[in-house]
Amino acid sequence: MEALNQGSTPIEIHVLGGFKVLVDGKPLRFVFKAPRKPLDLLKALLISGGASVGQHTVCEALWPDLDAWYAGRALNTAVFRLRGLLGNKAAVRSDCGQLLLDPEHCTVDAWQFERNLDNARDPDVMLLALLGYRGPFLGDSEHPLALGTRRRLQRKYLRGVLHLGQAYEMCGNYGSATDLYHRALDVEETSEELHSALIACLQRSGQTVAATAAAAAYQRGSNAALDAGGKMALTPTLRSSR
């Protein structure tokens, strides 16, 4: 393995809609099986939005069956191996019981999305920020620490889309609003809020046939996604379009 760089190695981590790591512009590739624990550790360090994560939190999530001493040893090994994978020792910092994926050495699309959305002050900037969201955090990964961050980013994205869509509609710009809702449904296709917003927008713009078709498509998708345990109730907006 090459010696670890102390300087700045360009590390790009994409976690919205999946998981991909690029070092010097090249995706990580493994001759044999991917090293699961170092990559699980990396995913754990991504949940905080650029802040540190407690070593105890990581140990409990990744080595729940080990006692504290053995889990600590396993964590130290995983940190060493992760630094080797990233080719930059400074990318993963460990200090006072905390671990940090250093933003000075790593760019993470989820962190950038959240910063851009938080700082958006006008519709054009907000739209650009929303376009940075390409799907749920870590896709459908069952990582033990992923769910909270996934839900938080989903809520933030949906709030942003609905806020911007309402702003478009208030200006009578129904075309931009419907385009926005359609794009959002490409990445969050099961969101009832988005489907309802789209249908209501189509109704308000006088596109009754399109609204009815959108409601029917949503109901078909909902029924297909359900197990054999009954139908999903329609929202008031969906009922009104039938």
N, C-alpha and C positions, 0 to 999 in steps of 0.2 A: 504494500500500500504506500502511496506517496506520502511524504511528510506533510503534516498539517500546517496550513498557512495561518500565520498570526494576523495577517492583513485582511483586507476586505475582499472576500470572494463573492461574486454575484450569485446569490441564492434566491430563486423565485419559488414560492410555494403557492399552489392553486388548490383551494379547498371548497370553492363554491360550485356545487354540482358534481364533485368528484374529489380526487386526490392525485396531485402530480407535483413532483419536485424537480426543478431544473437547477443544475450547477454549471455556471459558465454557459448558460443557454442550452445545455444538453440534459435530457431527462435521465434520472438515475436508472441504471440498468444493472441487473444482477445475473451473473453466469449461472448460478444455481438458485436455490430458493431465496426469496426476499427475506431479509432479517426482520422478523416480525416485531420483536420487542423494541429495538431502536426506533422503528417506524411508529409503533404505538406510542412511544415516548414523545416523538415529534408531534404527533396528533394531539397529545395531552397538552403540550406547550402552546398549541394554537388556540386554545379555548378562551384565553384571557384578553384578547384584543391588544396584545403587546405588553401587558403587565406580567409580573412574575406569578408562578404557580408554586404552591407549597410542596415540598418533597413528600410530606406525609400524605397529601392528597393523591399524588401520583402513585406512591407505593400502594395505597389502599385500593386504587383502581386497577393497577396492572398486576399486582402480586397479592391478591386478597387472602391467599391461603398460607402465606409465609409470615413468620413473626417479624418484628420490626428490624432486628439485626440482619437477618438474611435478606429481607426486602431492600434494606439500605445497600447491601453489597450488590444485589442484582441491579439496583438503580444506578450505582456507580459504574458498573459494567456497561449498562445501556447508554449512559451519557458518553462514555469513552467511545463506544462503537458509533453512536450517532455523530459525534464530532468527526470521526473518520469518514463516515458516509458523506457528510457535507463538505469535507475538505477544509474546514476552518474551525480551529479550536475556539476562537472567540465568538462563534455564532451561538454557542450554548454556554450560558454563564450559570455558575452555581455559587451561592453565597448566603450564609446565615439561614440555612434551611429552605431557601427559595431557589427555583430554577427559572431561567429566563431565556427565551429565544430572542436574541438581540436584534432589535429593529434596524440597527445601524448596518447589519450584515445580511439581513433577510428582508425580503418584501413578501407580504402575504396579501392575497387579493381580498380576503374577508376583512382584514384590518383596514385596507385602503377603502373598500366600499363603505365601511362604517364611518370612517373619518370624513369622506366626501359627502355622505348623506347628512351627517351632523352639521357640516359647515355650509350646506346648500341654502342660499338665501333668495334665489329667484328660480322661476320654472325651468329655464334652460339648464342651469347648473344642477338642479334636482333631477332632471331627466337624465343627464349624463351620469350622475351618481347611481341612479336606479339601474341603468344599463350595465353597471358593473356587477350586478347580482345575477349569476348564471345558474343558480340552483341551490338546493339545501346544503348547509355546511357539512362537508365530508360525504355528500351524497347520501347513500343509504347505509353507510357504515354503522356497525353496532358497537363502536368504541364506547366504553363505559362513561366517558366524560363528554361525549359529543352532543347528547340530547339537549341539554340546557342551552348551549350556545346555538344549536340549530334552531330551536324555538325562538330564542331572542332575536336572531337575525331575520327569521321569517316574519316575526311580528313587526320589526322595524321596516322591512321591505314592504309589507302589505300596507302599513300605515302611510308610508311615503307614496305608494302608488295611488291609494284612495284619496289622499290629500291633493296630489297633483291632478288626478282625474277630476275631482270636484272643482278645482280651480279652473280647469279647461271648460268644464260644463257651465260654470257661472259666467264665463265670457262668451258662451254660445259656441265654443269650439268643440262640437261633439265629435268631429272626425278625429282630432288628436286624442280625445278621451277614449274613444273606442279602440284606436290603434294601441294606446297605452295598456288598456285592459287586456287586449289580445296578446300583446307581448308578455305581459305579466303572467297570463295563463299558460304560456309556453313553458315557464319554469316552475310555476306553482299551480298546476292544473287541477288540483283537488280543492282549492280554496273556495268555499261557499261565498265568502265576502266578495271575491273578485267576480264570480259568476253573477251574483246579484247586482253588483255595480254595472257590469256590462249590459245586462238585460234592462235595468232601469234607464241607463243612458240611451239605449236603442229606443225604448219606449218614449222618452222625453223628446227625442229627435224625430219622432214620427215614423220610425222604422218598425212598425208593428209586426210585420212578417218576419223580419230578422230577429226581433226579440223573442217571438214564439219559437223560432227554430233554435235559438240559443238556449232557451229554457228546456226544450225537448232534448237537445244534445247533452245538457248538464244532467238531466234526470236519467238518461240512458247510461252515461258514465258512472253516475252514483250507484245505480242498480247493479252494474257490472262489477263494481268494486266491492260491493257488500258480500258478506258470506250469506248463507241461507237463512239469516235471522231477521227478516222483515225489511220493509222499505224505509228509506230515509225520508223524513218529512220535508215537504217543500217550504221554502221561506215565503213570507207574504209577497215579496217581489216576484218570485217564481210563479206563485199561484195567480197573481194578477195578470200574468202574461199568457196564461193558457186560454 
